[in-house]
Amino acid sequence: MSKKTGALALGAVLLVVAVAAAAVWLFPILKVTSFEVVGNDHVAAEEVEQASGVVKGSNLARLDAREAAHGVASLPWVESATVSRAFPSTVHIELVEHEAVAYVRQGDRTILVDNHGKEFVEDEAPPEAVELTGHTDSGSPEMQGAVDAVAALPAPIREKVAALEIKDRYSLTFRTEDDKTIFWGASEDNANKAIAFEDVLKLEGDSWNISNPSLVTRR
């Protein structure tokens, strides 16, 4: 094959590829027929699909993944979202939900608070969320400190907690479901205090002080 013939053949192939790519882009050859939603525990897949703004039958090749992800991330329970194409016909949506570690009551309203201290939605509190009482001003240092303390506890342990009373930045007191009180003190050294917290749950006694986790005392 001569160089000229080879060049013509290559040009023909590239032309076919370009025409095919243009056809896929311009016409809904690869249509959206399904959605794959992962990471959703508190928001329905149908709600995620609708928030993405992508409709079935649309051209998958022309999917604006960034815009779709932005729409999903606007849902109250969603902290972040990513959207991608799964050829030939699926829109893949992966989301990260807010972790509801606490909640506050405002009259008849229950406001959920995530592990970053953000009040993100009015909804029923999940079992692993701890009620915050006392000084619960949104965005205050007292509130943030309380959230940091609560978030240090594993979810199964938080389920055993009835409430956390916030007196001030240096006085946090947990009350468990079985009416045991555990004085946490300030929101500092929280990882070690969380270990001490789990330990005193196994001990006899109704009142404990773990403000110094290396020297736990019965009150």
Secondary structure, DSSP 8 states (H G I E B T S, - for coil): --HHHHHHHHHHHHHHHHHHHHHHHHS-SSB--EEEEES-SSS-HHHHHHHHT--TTSBGGG--HHHHHHHHHTSTTEEEEEEEEETTTEEEEEEEE--EEEEEEETTEEEEEETTS-EEEE----TT-EEEEES--TT-HHHHHHHHHHHTS-HHHHTTEEEEEEEETTEEEEEETTS-EEEEESS-SHHHHHHHHHHHHTSS-SEEE-SSTTS-EE-
